[in-house]
Amino acid sequence: MVDTSEGGGVSLSKGQAISLEKKGGGTLTAVRMGLGWQAARRRGLFGMRTREIDLDASAVLFSEKQPVDVVFFRHLVSDDGSVRHTGDNLVGGEGQGGDDESILVDLEKVPAHIDQIVFTVNSFTGQTFQEVQNAFCRLVDETNGQELARYTLDGGGQYTAQIMAKVHRSGGGWQMTALGSAANGRTFQDLMPAILPQL
């Protein structure tokens, strides 16, 4: 377990989990999963250039390992209202290190039967992560803006998606686990066979 209550956030490695409990008792009430990226510069015939890359963030809500809802650019709010996508970003790199897409989770409103929320990012335009740089996923305490944890995607690779992290119930509270599992697919539907073993 990693204490995230004071100081800066935690840099997570694949498979690492952090508790979403605050030091001194209580749990976080609202968190934001932020995703950011930039198109990698490539040498072309006429010098350095970048291609626009449309990465999409999704959150799949599970109940006992069964998907029951999803939040993504075509369905911005979960049916119960507890999870909300802030909107689609088609090119990335807007914030130069800031979040390009965010998904807000009101942990107090998540219905009791939802036990896991899995966050994914996929290349809707089909480029592999070799063409992406500075890609990251981070968890922020939405009540005060404090970054709790960050998982950085490094090395790229010949795949078009990442199962980034999951927030799951643990005892009476919640935990976040960095997954960082490579997958292929342009939409969250394509990723379901790769998500299920992570539950």
DRENPAPA-619516 format. One record per residue (C-alpha): residue number from 0; residue in three letters; x, y, z. Coordinates in steps of 0.1 Angstrom, whole numbers, plus 5000, padded with zeros to 4 digits. Layout:
residues N
site num NUM	residuo ALA	px X	py Y	pz Z
...
This chain:
residues 199
site num 0	residuo MET	px 5000	py 5000	pz 5000
site num 1	residuo VAL	px 5013	py 5035	pz 4992
site num 2	residuo ASP	px 5003	py 5065	pz 5012
site num 3	residuo THR	px 4993	py 5093	pz 4989
site num 4	residuo SER	px 4979	py 5117	pz 5014
site num 5	residuo GLU	px 5008	py 5142	pz 5017
site num 6	residuo GLY	px 5033	py 5156	pz 4993
site num 7	residuo GLY	px 5033	py 5149	pz 4956
site num 8	residuo GLY	px 5018	py 5120	pz 4937
site num 9	residuo VAL	px 5031	py 5085	pz 4933
site num 10	residuo SER	px 5047	py 5073	pz 4901
site num 11	residuo LEU	px 5032	py 5039	pz 4896
site num 12	residuo SER	px 5047	py 5009	pz 4880
site num 13	residuo LYS	px 5027	py 4982	pz 4862
site num 14	residuo GLY	px 5007	py 4962	pz 4887
site num 15	residuo GLN	px 5012	py 4986	pz 4916
site num 16	residuo ALA	px 4981	py 4994	pz 4937
site num 17	residuo ILE	px 4974	py 5024	pz 4959
site num 18	residuo SER	px 4947	py 5028	pz 4985
site num 19	residuo LEU	px 4922	py 5057	pz 4979
site num 20	residuo GLU	px 4919	py 5062	pz 5017
site num 21	residuo LYS	px 4931	py 5094	pz 5032
site num 22	residuo LYS	px 4955	py 5095	pz 5060
site num 23	residuo GLY	px 4937	py 5099	pz 5093
site num 24	residuo GLY	px 4906	py 5082	pz 5080
site num 25	residuo GLY	px 4880	py 5088	pz 5054
site num 26	residuo THR	px 4881	py 5080	pz 5017
site num 27	residuo LEU	px 4884	py 5101	pz 4985
site num 28	residuo THR	px 4850	py 5111	pz 4973
site num 29	residuo ALA	px 4857	py 5122	pz 4937
site num 30	residuo VAL	px 4886	py 5113	pz 4915
site num 31	residuo ARG	px 4896	py 5122	pz 4879
site num 32	residuo MET	px 4914	py 5099	pz 4856
site num 33	residuo GLY	px 4934	py 5122	pz 4833
site num 34	residuo LEU	px 4950	py 5110	pz 4800
site num 35	residuo GLY	px 4975	py 5129	pz 4780
site num 36	residuo TRP	px 4996	py 5124	pz 4749
site num 37	residuo GLN	px 5014	py 5141	pz 4721
site num 38	residuo ALA	px 5021	py 5129	pz 4686
site num 39	residuo ALA	px 5057	py 5119	pz 4682
site num 40	residuo ARG	px 5077	py 5139	pz 4657
site num 41	residuo ARG	px 5089	py 5119	pz 4627
site num 42	residuo ARG	px 5115	py 5128	pz 4601
site num 43	residuo GLY	px 5098	py 5130	pz 4567
site num 44	residuo LEU	px 5108	py 5140	pz 4532
site num 45	residuo PHE	px 5105	py 5177	pz 4541
site num 46	residuo GLY	px 5119	py 5177	pz 4576
site num 47	residuo MET	px 5103	py 5169	pz 4610
site num 48	residuo ARG	px 5065	py 5166	pz 4611
site num 49	residuo THR	px 5038	py 5151	pz 4633
site num 50	residuo ARG	px 5006	py 5133	pz 4624
site num 51	residuo GLU	px 4975	py 5140	pz 4644
site num 52	residuo ILE	px 4967	py 5111	pz 4666
site num 53	residuo ASP	px 4932	py 5106	pz 4682
site num 54	residuo LEU	px 4935	py 5087	pz 4714
site num 55	residuo ASP	px 4902	py 5079	pz 4732
site num 56	residuo ALA	px 4897	py 5074	pz 4769
site num 57	residuo SER	px 4870	py 5050	pz 4781
site num 58	residuo ALA	px 4858	py 5037	pz 4814
site num 59	residuo VAL	px 4841	py 5003	pz 4816
site num 60	residuo LEU	px 4820	py 4997	pz 4847
site num 61	residuo PHE	px 4818	py 4961	pz 4859
site num 62	residuo SER	px 4796	py 4942	pz 4883
site num 63	residuo GLU	px 4810	py 4907	pz 4892
site num 64	residuo LYS	px 4832	py 4907	pz 4861
site num 65	residuo GLN	px 4803	py 4915	pz 4838
site num 66	residuo PRO	px 4804	py 4949	pz 4819
site num 67	residuo VAL	px 4772	py 4968	pz 4828
site num 68	residuo ASP	px 4780	py 5003	pz 4814
site num 69	residuo VAL	px 4807	py 5023	pz 4796
site num 70	residuo VAL	px 4816	py 5059	pz 4794
site num 71	residuo PHE	px 4834	py 5071	pz 4762
site num 72	residuo PHE	px 4832	py 5098	pz 4736
site num 73	residuo ARG	px 4798	py 5086	pz 4723
site num 74	residuo HIS	px 4783	py 5081	pz 4758
site num 75	residuo LEU	px 4797	py 5108	pz 4781
site num 76	residuo VAL	px 4778	py 5100	pz 4813
site num 77	residuo SER	px 4772	py 5066	pz 4829
site num 78	residuo ASP	px 4735	py 5056	pz 4832
site num 79	residuo ASP	px 4737	py 5062	pz 4870
site num 80	residuo GLY	px 4755	py 5095	pz 4866
site num 81	residuo SER	px 4785	py 5086	pz 4887
site num 82	residuo VAL	px 4811	py 5086	pz 4859
site num 83	residuo ARG	px 4814	py 5114	pz 4834
site num 84	residuo HIS	px 4837	py 5120	pz 4804
site num 85	residuo THR	px 4847	py 5156	pz 4798
site num 86	residuo GLY	px 4847	py 5153	pz 4760
site num 87	residuo ASP	px 4866	py 5140	pz 4731
site num 88	residuo ASN	px 4900	py 5154	pz 4721
site num 89	residuo LEU	px 4909	py 5146	pz 4685
site num 90	residuo VAL	px 4946	py 5155	pz 4685
site num 91	residuo GLY	px 4962	py 5154	pz 4719
site num 92	residuo GLY	px 4990	py 5176	pz 4731
site num 93	residuo GLU	px 4967	py 5205	pz 4739
site num 94	residuo GLY	px 4980	py 5210	pz 4774
site num 95	residuo GLN	px 5016	py 5201	pz 4767
site num 96	residuo GLY	px 5017	py 5178	pz 4797
site num 97	residuo GLY	px 4982	py 5185	pz 4809
site num 98	residuo ASP	px 4952	py 5162	pz 4805
site num 99	residuo ASP	px 4938	py 5159	pz 4770
site num 100	residuo GLU	px 4909	py 5138	pz 4781
site num 101	residuo SER	px 4895	py 5133	pz 4816
site num 102	residuo ILE	px 4870	py 5109	pz 4832
site num 103	residuo LEU	px 4855	py 5120	pz 4865
site num 104	residuo VAL	px 4843	py 5094	pz 4890
site num 105	residuo ASP	px 4821	py 5104	pz 4919
site num 106	residuo LEU	px 4830	py 5074	pz 4942
site num 107	residuo GLU	px 4801	py 5081	pz 4966
site num 108	residuo LYS	px 4776	py 5079	pz 4938
site num 109	residuo VAL	px 4789	py 5046	pz 4922
site num 110	residuo PRO	px 4761	py 5021	pz 4928
site num 111	residuo ALA	px 4769	py 4993	pz 4953
site num 112	residuo HIS	px 4768	py 4966	pz 4926
site num 113	residuo ILE	px 4796	py 4982	pz 4906
site num 114	residuo ASP	px 4828	py 4968	pz 4919
site num 115	residuo GLN	px 4854	py 4977	pz 4893
site num 116	residuo ILE	px 4859	py 5005	pz 4868
site num 117	residuo VAL	px 4886	py 4999	pz 4841
site num 118	residuo PHE	px 4902	py 5028	pz 4823
site num 119	residuo THR	px 4914	py 5022	pz 4788
site num 120	residuo VAL	px 4930	py 5043	pz 4760
site num 121	residuo ASN	px 4929	py 5034	pz 4724
site num 122	residuo SER	px 4941	py 5048	pz 4691
site num 123	residuo PHE	px 4909	py 5056	pz 4672
site num 124	residuo THR	px 4929	py 5067	pz 4642
site num 125	residuo GLY	px 4948	py 5034	pz 4642
site num 126	residuo GLN	px 4984	py 5045	pz 4648
site num 127	residuo THR	px 5004	py 5024	pz 4671
site num 128	residuo PHE	px 5019	py 5037	pz 4704
site num 129	residuo GLN	px 5053	py 5040	pz 4686
site num 130	residuo GLU	px 5038	py 5072	pz 4671
site num 131	residuo VAL	px 5028	py 5086	pz 4705
site num 132	residuo GLN	px 5050	py 5103	pz 4730
site num 133	residuo ASN	px 5045	py 5116	pz 4766
site num 134	residuo ALA	px 5015	py 5094	pz 4771
site num 135	residuo PHE	px 5003	py 5091	pz 4807
site num 136	residuo CYS	px 4974	py 5084	pz 4828
site num 137	residuo ARG	px 4970	py 5100	pz 4862
site num 138	residuo LEU	px 4946	py 5100	pz 4891
site num 139	residuo VAL	px 4937	py 5133	pz 4907
site num 140	residuo ASP	px 4917	py 5141	pz 4939
site num 141	residuo GLU	px 4889	py 5161	pz 4922
site num 142	residuo THR	px 4881	py 5179	pz 4955
site num 143	residuo ASN	px 4915	py 5197	pz 4957
site num 144	residuo GLY	px 4933	py 5190	pz 4924
site num 145	residuo GLN	px 4961	py 5170	pz 4940
site num 146	residuo GLU	px 4977	py 5144	pz 4918
site num 147	residuo LEU	px 4976	py 5111	pz 4936
site num 148	residuo ALA	px 4993	py 5088	pz 4912
site num 149	residuo ARG	px 5007	py 5088	pz 4876
site num 150	residuo TYR	px 5014	py 5059	pz 4853
site num 151	residuo THR	px 5036	py 5068	pz 4823
site num 152	residuo LEU	px 5034	py 5048	pz 4791
site num 153	residuo ASP	px 5069	py 5046	pz 4778
site num 154	residuo GLY	px 5085	py 5027	pz 4750
site num 155	residuo GLY	px 5055	py 5027	pz 4726
site num 156	residuo GLY	px 5051	py 4995	pz 4708
site num 157	residuo GLN	px 5032	py 4978	pz 4679
site num 158	residuo TYR	px 4998	py 4980	pz 4696
site num 159	residuo THR	px 4970	py 5005	pz 4694
site num 160	residuo ALA	px 4955	py 5004	pz 4729
site num 161	residuo GLN	px 4964	py 5002	pz 4766
site num 162	residuo ILE	px 4944	py 4990	pz 4795
site num 163	residuo MET	px 4957	py 5017	pz 4818
site num 164	residuo ALA	px 4943	py 5012	pz 4853
site num 165	residuo LYS	px 4913	py 5001	pz 4873
site num 166	residuo VAL	px 4896	py 5015	pz 4904
site num 167	residuo HIS	px 4881	py 4987	pz 4924
site num 168	residuo ARG	px 4864	py 4982	pz 4958
site num 169	residuo SER	px 4886	py 4969	pz 4986
site num 170	residuo GLY	px 4870	py 4963	pz 5020
site num 171	residuo GLY	px 4849	py 4994	pz 5026
site num 172	residuo GLY	px 4869	py 5017	pz 5003
site num 173	residuo TRP	px 4885	py 5018	pz 4969
site num 174	residuo GLN	px 4919	py 5010	pz 4954
site num 175	residuo MET	px 4936	py 5020	pz 4922
site num 176	residuo THR	px 4958	py 4995	pz 4904
site num 177	residuo ALA	px 4981	py 5005	pz 4874
site num 178	residuo LEU	px 4976	py 4978	pz 4847
site num 179	residuo GLY	px 4996	py 4991	pz 4818
site num 180	residuo SER	px 4985	py 4961	pz 4796
site num 181	residuo ALA	px 4990	py 4964	pz 4759
site num 182	residuo ALA	px 4962	py 4955	pz 4736
site num 183	residuo ASN	px 4950	py 4961	pz 4700
site num 184	residuo GLY	px 4917	py 4978	pz 4690
site num 185	residuo ARG	px 4903	py 5011	pz 4679
site num 186	residuo THR	px 4874	py 5011	pz 4704
site num 187	residuo PHE	px 4867	py 4998	pz 4739
site num 188	residuo GLN	px 4846	py 4970	pz 4724
site num 189	residuo ASP	px 4877	py 4956	pz 4707
site num 190	residuo LEU	px 4895	py 4956	pz 4741
site num 191	residuo MET	px 4870	py 4935	pz 4760
site num 192	residuo PRO	px 4889	py 4902	pz 4755
site num 193	residuo ALA	px 4920	py 4919	pz 4769
site num 194	residuo ILE	px 4902	py 4936	pz 4798
site num 195	residuo LEU	px 4885	py 4905	pz 4813
site num 196	residuo PRO	px 4917	py 4888	pz 4825
site num 197	residuo GLN	px 4926	py 4920	pz 4844
site num 198	residuo LEU	px 4895	py 4919	pz 4866
